[in-house]
Amino acid sequence: MAHIIVDDNEMLEKAIKRFKRMVEKEGIIREFKKREYYEKPSTILNRKKKAIARKLLKKTRKGHSDY
């Protein structure tokens, strides 16, 4: 859970920016969007397989670019 302590002499805008940075760093918004709708287990598995395939393709392209 992200929380910040705001000092009396700290500007509110600065505290909000600090809070937004902390939320982004912890991935709270990303996690919320991911869980917003139900996703079937087969869909999750397919998405993960595609991500792995993209990663391998990118790795092989990067490795062969030296020639």
N, CA, C and O atoms as CSV, one atom per row, in Angstrom:
chain,resi,resn,atom,element,x,y,z
A,1,MET,N,N,0.847,-1.173,0.000
A,1,MET,CA,C,0.000,0.000,0.000
A,1,MET,C,C,0.891,1.234,0.000
A,1,MET,O,O,1.759,1.389,0.859
A,2,ALA,N,N,0.670,2.086,-0.952
A,2,ALA,CA,C,1.469,3.300,-1.082
A,2,ALA,C,C,0.900,4.389,-0.185
A,2,ALA,O,O,-0.301,4.655,-0.194
A,3,HIS,N,N,1.769,5.005,0.579
A,3,HIS,CA,C,1.367,6.155,1.383
A,3,HIS,C,C,2.572,7.066,1.563
A,3,HIS,O,O,3.717,6.614,1.560
A,4,ILE,N,N,2.302,8.333,1.717
A,4,ILE,CA,C,3.369,9.303,1.921
A,4,ILE,C,C,3.018,10.168,3.122
A,4,ILE,O,O,1.853,10.275,3.507
A,5,ILE,N,N,4.020,10.770,3.697
A,5,ILE,CA,C,3.833,11.707,4.800
A,5,ILE,C,C,4.150,13.096,4.273
A,5,ILE,O,O,5.244,13.348,3.767
A,6,VAL,N,N,3.183,13.990,4.395
A,6,VAL,CA,C,3.334,15.345,3.878
A,6,VAL,C,C,3.729,16.260,5.027
A,6,VAL,O,O,3.057,16.302,6.058
A,7,ASP,N,N,4.822,16.990,4.844
A,7,ASP,CA,C,5.254,17.960,5.851
A,7,ASP,C,C,4.384,19.203,5.780
A,7,ASP,O,O,3.719,19.451,4.774
A,8,ASP,N,N,4.393,19.973,6.842
A,8,ASP,CA,C,3.601,21.202,6.878
A,8,ASP,C,C,4.082,22.222,5.853
A,8,ASP,O,O,3.276,22.955,5.279
A,9,ASN,N,N,5.392,22.270,5.621
A,9,ASN,CA,C,5.924,23.280,4.703
A,9,ASN,C,C,6.110,22.751,3.279
A,9,ASN,O,O,6.664,23.455,2.434
A,10,GLU,N,N,5.659,21.529,2.998
A,10,GLU,CA,C,5.805,20.949,1.662
A,10,GLU,C,C,4.617,21.347,0.786
A,10,GLU,O,O,3.470,21.357,1.232
A,11,MET,N,N,4.921,21.673,-0.466
A,11,MET,CA,C,3.856,22.044,-1.394
A,11,MET,C,C,3.036,20.806,-1.751
A,11,MET,O,O,3.576,19.708,-1.884
A,12,LEU,N,N,1.730,20.997,-1.903
A,12,LEU,CA,C,0.830,19.890,-2.189
A,12,LEU,C,C,1.135,19.243,-3.536
A,12,LEU,O,O,1.071,18.020,-3.665
A,13,GLU,N,N,1.466,20.053,-4.540
A,13,GLU,CA,C,1.772,19.516,-5.867
A,13,GLU,C,C,2.981,18.584,-5.822
A,13,GLU,O,O,3.013,17.555,-6.496
A,14,LYS,N,N,3.967,18.959,-5.023
A,14,LYS,CA,C,5.168,18.142,-4.900
A,14,LYS,C,C,4.840,16.802,-4.233
A,14,LYS,O,O,5.362,15.759,-4.627
A,15,ALA,N,N,3.972,16.843,-3.223
A,15,ALA,CA,C,3.565,15.617,-2.535
A,15,ALA,C,C,2.769,14.709,-3.469
A,15,ALA,O,O,2.929,13.488,-3.438
A,16,ILE,N,N,1.917,15.301,-4.296
A,16,ILE,CA,C,1.133,14.502,-5.253
A,16,ILE,C,C,2.051,13.842,-6.271
A,16,ILE,O,O,1.858,12.676,-6.617
A,17,LYS,N,N,3.050,14.581,-6.754
A,17,LYS,CA,C,4.002,14.003,-7.708
A,17,LYS,C,C,4.762,12.842,-7.069
A,17,LYS,O,O,4.998,11.820,-7.712
A,18,ARG,N,N,5.141,13.005,-5.806
A,18,ARG,CA,C,5.861,11.960,-5.094
A,18,ARG,C,C,4.972,10.712,-4.944
A,18,ARG,O,O,5.435,9.582,-5.100
A,19,PHE,N,N,3.695,10.945,-4.641
A,19,PHE,CA,C,2.749,9.846,-4.500
A,19,PHE,C,C,2.557,9.123,-5.838
A,19,PHE,O,O,2.562,7.892,-5.882
A,20,LYS,N,N,2.391,9.875,-6.917
A,20,LYS,CA,C,2.213,9.275,-8.244
A,20,LYS,C,C,3.429,8.430,-8.622
A,20,LYS,O,O,3.286,7.338,-9.173
A,21,ARG,N,N,4.620,8.939,-8.325
A,21,ARG,CA,C,5.848,8.212,-8.625
A,21,ARG,C,C,5.887,6.895,-7.854
A,21,ARG,O,O,6.267,5.857,-8.396
A,22,MET,N,N,5.488,6.950,-6.576
A,22,MET,CA,C,5.499,5.756,-5.751
A,22,MET,C,C,4.489,4.732,-6.265
A,22,MET,O,O,4.790,3.540,-6.310
A,23,VAL,N,N,3.301,5.179,-6.650
A,23,VAL,CA,C,2.268,4.282,-7.173
A,23,VAL,C,C,2.754,3.635,-8.468
A,23,VAL,O,O,2.558,2.437,-8.674
A,24,GLU,N,N,3.381,4.412,-9.334
A,24,GLU,CA,C,3.901,3.880,-10.598
A,24,GLU,C,C,5.004,2.858,-10.334
A,24,GLU,O,O,5.066,1.823,-10.997
A,25,LYS,N,N,5.865,3.146,-9.377
A,25,LYS,CA,C,6.973,2.253,-9.061
A,25,LYS,C,C,6.472,0.912,-8.524
A,25,LYS,O,O,7.030,-0.138,-8.843
A,26,GLU,N,N,5.418,0.951,-7.708
A,26,GLU,CA,C,4.876,-0.281,-7.140
A,26,GLU,C,C,3.986,-1.029,-8.126
A,26,GLU,O,O,3.662,-2.193,-7.889
A,27,GLY,N,N,3.582,-0.393,-9.226
A,27,GLY,CA,C,2.790,-1.053,-10.254
A,27,GLY,C,C,1.336,-1.245,-9.869
A,27,GLY,O,O,0.697,-2.187,-10.338
A,28,ILE,N,N,0.803,-0.383,-9.033
A,28,ILE,CA,C,-0.569,-0.519,-8.554
A,28,ILE,C,C,-1.574,-0.321,-9.685
A,28,ILE,O,O,-2.515,-1.103,-9.817
A,29,ILE,N,N,-1.387,0.708,-10.494
A,29,ILE,CA,C,-2.321,0.992,-11.580
A,29,ILE,C,C,-2.291,-0.134,-12.612
A,29,ILE,O,O,-3.337,-0.564,-13.099
A,30,ARG,N,N,-1.096,-0.604,-12.938
A,30,ARG,CA,C,-0.949,-1.687,-13.914
A,30,ARG,C,C,-1.664,-2.948,-13.412
A,30,ARG,O,O,-2.351,-3.626,-14.176
A,31,GLU,N,N,-1.496,-3.250,-12.138
A,31,GLU,CA,C,-2.135,-4.425,-11.550
A,31,GLU,C,C,-3.660,-4.277,-11.553
A,31,GLU,O,O,-4.380,-5.241,-11.812
A,32,PHE,N,N,-4.141,-3.079,-11.269
A,32,PHE,CA,C,-5.589,-2.839,-11.273
A,32,PHE,C,C,-6.165,-3.047,-12.664
A,32,PHE,O,O,-7.200,-3.697,-12.815
A,33,LYS,N,N,-5.509,-2.503,-13.678
A,33,LYS,CA,C,-5.996,-2.647,-15.042
A,33,LYS,C,C,-5.965,-4.107,-15.488
A,33,LYS,O,O,-6.826,-4.554,-16.246
A,34,LYS,N,N,-4.960,-4.844,-15.008
A,34,LYS,CA,C,-4.851,-6.247,-15.360
A,34,LYS,C,C,-5.991,-7.055,-14.745
A,34,LYS,O,O,-6.478,-7.998,-15.369
A,35,ARG,N,N,-6.419,-6.709,-13.555
A,35,ARG,CA,C,-7.455,-7.453,-12.850
A,35,ARG,C,C,-8.849,-6.840,-12.984
A,35,ARG,O,O,-9.786,-7.301,-12.332
A,36,GLU,N,N,-8.998,-5.822,-13.809
A,36,GLU,CA,C,-10.270,-5.131,-13.929
A,36,GLU,C,C,-11.365,-6.067,-14.458
A,36,GLU,O,O,-12.507,-6.005,-14.003
A,37,TYR,N,N,-11.020,-6.923,-15.406
A,37,TYR,CA,C,-11.973,-7.850,-15.993
A,37,TYR,C,C,-11.464,-9.271,-15.820
A,37,TYR,O,O,-10.257,-9.507,-15.759
A,38,TYR,N,N,-12.394,-10.216,-15.740
A,38,TYR,CA,C,-12.021,-11.617,-15.633
A,38,TYR,C,C,-11.382,-12.075,-16.933
A,38,TYR,O,O,-11.838,-11.740,-18.027
A,39,GLU,N,N,-10.327,-12.841,-16.786
A,39,GLU,CA,C,-9.636,-13.393,-17.950
A,39,GLU,C,C,-9.540,-14.903,-17.775
A,39,GLU,O,O,-9.070,-15.388,-16.746
A,40,LYS,N,N,-9.988,-15.639,-18.784
A,40,LYS,CA,C,-9.981,-17.092,-18.689
A,40,LYS,C,C,-8.543,-17.598,-18.561
A,40,LYS,O,O,-7.621,-16.992,-19.105
A,41,PRO,N,N,-8.351,-18.710,-17.842
A,41,PRO,CA,C,-7.005,-19.267,-17.700
A,41,PRO,C,C,-6.350,-19.593,-19.035
A,41,PRO,O,O,-5.138,-19.435,-19.182
A,42,SER,N,N,-7.130,-20.045,-20.006
A,42,SER,CA,C,-6.556,-20.357,-21.320
A,42,SER,C,C,-6.064,-19.087,-22.006
A,42,SER,O,O,-5.045,-19.113,-22.696
A,43,THR,N,N,-6.769,-17.987,-21.827
A,43,THR,CA,C,-6.353,-16.709,-22.409
A,43,THR,C,C,-5.057,-16.232,-21.771
A,43,THR,O,O,-4.163,-15.728,-22.452
A,44,ILE,N,N,-4.966,-16.395,-20.461
A,44,ILE,CA,C,-3.733,-16.007,-19.756
A,44,ILE,C,C,-2.560,-16.817,-20.273
A,44,ILE,O,O,-1.485,-16.275,-20.533
A,45,LEU,N,N,-2.771,-18.137,-20.425
A,45,LEU,CA,C,-1.713,-19.016,-20.915
A,45,LEU,C,C,-1.280,-18.627,-22.324
A,45,LEU,O,O,-0.085,-18.582,-22.616
A,46,ASN,N,N,-2.249,-18.345,-23.200
A,46,ASN,CA,C,-1.921,-17.936,-24.571
A,46,ASN,C,C,-1.135,-16.635,-24.585
A,46,ASN,O,O,-0.178,-16.492,-25.347
A,47,ARG,N,N,-1.535,-15.682,-23.742
A,47,ARG,CA,C,-0.842,-14.392,-23.691
A,47,ARG,C,C,0.610,-14.580,-23.230
A,47,ARG,O,O,1.526,-13.958,-23.768
A,48,LYS,N,N,0.805,-15.443,-22.232
A,48,LYS,CA,C,2.158,-15.689,-21.733
A,48,LYS,C,C,3.021,-16.377,-22.784
A,48,LYS,O,O,4.197,-16.049,-22.941
A,49,LYS,N,N,2.431,-17.337,-23.508
A,49,LYS,CA,C,3.179,-18.027,-24.562
A,49,LYS,C,C,3.598,-17.062,-25.669
A,49,LYS,O,O,4.721,-17.127,-26.170
A,50,LYS,N,N,2.680,-16.162,-26.045
A,50,LYS,CA,C,3.006,-15.177,-27.082
A,50,LYS,C,C,4.112,-14.238,-26.611
A,50,LYS,O,O,4.989,-13.868,-27.391
A,51,ALA,N,N,4.070,-13.855,-25.341
A,51,ALA,CA,C,5.102,-12.967,-24.794
A,51,ALA,C,C,6.464,-13.648,-24.812
A,51,ALA,O,O,7.470,-13.019,-25.139
A,52,ILE,N,N,6.499,-14.924,-24.464
A,52,ILE,CA,C,7.760,-15.669,-24.494
A,52,ILE,C,C,8.274,-15.781,-25.925
A,52,ILE,O,O,9.471,-15.628,-26.170
A,53,ALA,N,N,7.373,-16.049,-26.873
A,53,ALA,CA,C,7.771,-16.161,-28.273
A,53,ALA,C,C,8.342,-14.836,-28.781
A,53,ALA,O,O,9.348,-14.820,-29.490
A,54,ARG,N,N,7.694,-13.723,-28.416
A,54,ARG,CA,C,8.216,-12.406,-28.819
A,54,ARG,C,C,9.596,-12.162,-28.223
A,54,ARG,O,O,10.487,-11.639,-28.892
A,55,LYS,N,N,9.763,-12.542,-26.971
A,55,LYS,CA,C,11.042,-12.344,-26.296
A,55,LYS,C,C,12.152,-13.149,-26.978
A,55,LYS,O,O,13.252,-12.644,-27.200
A,56,LEU,N,N,11.845,-14.414,-27.308
A,56,LEU,CA,C,12.832,-15.252,-27.988
A,56,LEU,C,C,13.157,-14.715,-29.379
A,56,LEU,O,O,14.316,-14.717,-29.794
A,57,LEU,N,N,12.140,-14.257,-30.093
A,57,LEU,CA,C,12.361,-13.698,-31.422
A,57,LEU,C,C,13.251,-12.461,-31.348
A,57,LEU,O,O,14.161,-12.291,-32.160
A,58,LYS,N,N,12.984,-11.614,-30.383
A,58,LYS,CA,C,13.795,-10.410,-30.200
A,58,LYS,C,C,15.236,-10.773,-29.849
A,58,LYS,O,O,16.180,-10.140,-30.321
A,59,LYS,N,N,15.393,-11.800,-29.014
A,59,LYS,CA,C,16.733,-12.224,-28.601
A,59,LYS,C,C,17.506,-12.799,-29.784
A,59,LYS,O,O,18.699,-12.534,-29.932
A,60,THR,N,N,16.830,-13.589,-30.635
A,60,THR,CA,C,17.516,-14.166,-31.783
A,60,THR,C,C,17.866,-13.097,-32.809
A,60,THR,O,O,18.928,-13.160,-33.430
A,61,ARG,N,N,16.987,-12.119,-32.992
A,61,ARG,CA,C,17.298,-11.030,-33.919
A,61,ARG,C,C,18.491,-10.237,-33.433
A,61,ARG,O,O,19.357,-9.859,-34.221
A,62,LYS,N,N,18.538,-9.986,-32.143
A,62,LYS,CA,C,19.628,-9.211,-31.557
A,62,LYS,C,C,20.944,-9.968,-31.684
A,62,LYS,O,O,21.986,-9.365,-31.940
A,63,GLY,N,N,20.902,-11.275,-31.507
A,63,GLY,CA,C,22.102,-12.097,-31.595
A,63,GLY,C,C,22.648,-12.223,-32.993
A,63,GLY,O,O,23.860,-12.347,-33.168
A,64,HIS,N,N,21.782,-12.196,-34.007
A,64,HIS,CA,C,22.215,-12.355,-35.390
A,64,HIS,C,C,22.535,-11.023,-36.082
A,64,HIS,O,O,22.965,-11.018,-37.235
A,65,SER,N,N,22.336,-9.924,-35.408
A,65,SER,CA,C,22.597,-8.629,-36.042
A,65,SER,C,C,24.093,-8.324,-36.149
A,65,SER,O,O,24.479,-7.359,-36.809
A,66,ASP,N,N,24.933,-9.134,-35.509
A,66,ASP,CA,C,26.378,-8.887,-35.529
A,66,ASP,C,C,26.993,-9.297,-36.882
A,66,ASP,O,O,28.090,-8.841,-37.206
A,67,TYR,N,N,26.338,-10.118,-37.655
A,67,TYR,CA,C,26.908,-10.615,-38.901
A,67,TYR,C,C,26.836,-9.629,-40.007
A,67,TYR,O,O,27.281,-9.916,-41.119
